[in-house]
Amino acid sequence: MTMLQAASPIDGRVLGDYETGTPASIERQIKMARAAAGLWTSHEIATRAKILAQLGPILLRELDAIVEIIMQTTGKVRTEALLGEIYPVLDLIHYYQKHAGRILNDQGVPTSPFAFPGATAVIERRPYGVVAVISPWNYPFQLSVAPMLSALFAGNAVILKASELSLPVGQLIIDLFGKLKLPAGLVQWFVGDGYSNWAARTRCWCSRMPNWSAPATRRYTARLATAGRCVFRLSACLCSKTVMKLLSTA
């Protein structure tokens, strides 16, 4: 059993010990997530939005405790935790609650009456299935919860891989989503460091991977894709002066 210890950058106080995942545990999580995604997708968009919108009142009700965990984990002051981490998430919840139906419902596409007489066409948006979110240490709450919400509103299951430098925030996020009436296994997390091979060990399990993590982790993930080890859609926040080079094998 391998453990990762979280310490506060403020005073070095130990915030917790976390057991890292294994290839076997990842496989179990994947199976649970796929089963949960099937159930979650069967719900109407309005039903999913109603359930997920309850996260907003929970955040407000437990605001002080949430901010305290973010402060102790990141070293941020209260104002920065509120403005940079909490308020953007509350705003996103409100936006999706109001607009998710319009965004995700089928959309008609005009067709030519001469080329396709009597034909109709629509754009149908379908969930990916299981979405992996790899989040960073600098905004561990906002840059975890925001892509998780996007995936969940769209009907996907989510597995979060939080930065090893912000594990208490990762646990906090899982606990908060656990207060919602979601199918078992719909929201999970995996504990590991930036070189834990967690995606590679599962070969080809994730359908989409938003990646806001450190450059070393992004490079490793990209190598998996170009080597044919995994097949997934990758969206990455490159940040600052970091660049991405796509080779002919991509």
Secondary structure, 3 states (H helix, E strand, C coil): CCEEEEECCCCCCEEEEEECCCHHHHHHHHHHHHHHHHHHHCCCHHHHHHHHCCHHHHHHHCHHHHHHHHHHHHCCCHHHHHHHHHHHHHHHHHHHHHHHHHHHCCEEECCCCCCCCCCCEEECCCCCCEEEEECCCCCCCHHHHHHHHHHHHCCCEEEEECCCCCHHHHHHHHHHHCCCCCCCCCEEECCCCCCCCCCHHHCCCCCEEEECCCHHHHHHHHHHHHCCCCCCEEEECCCCCCCCCCCCCC
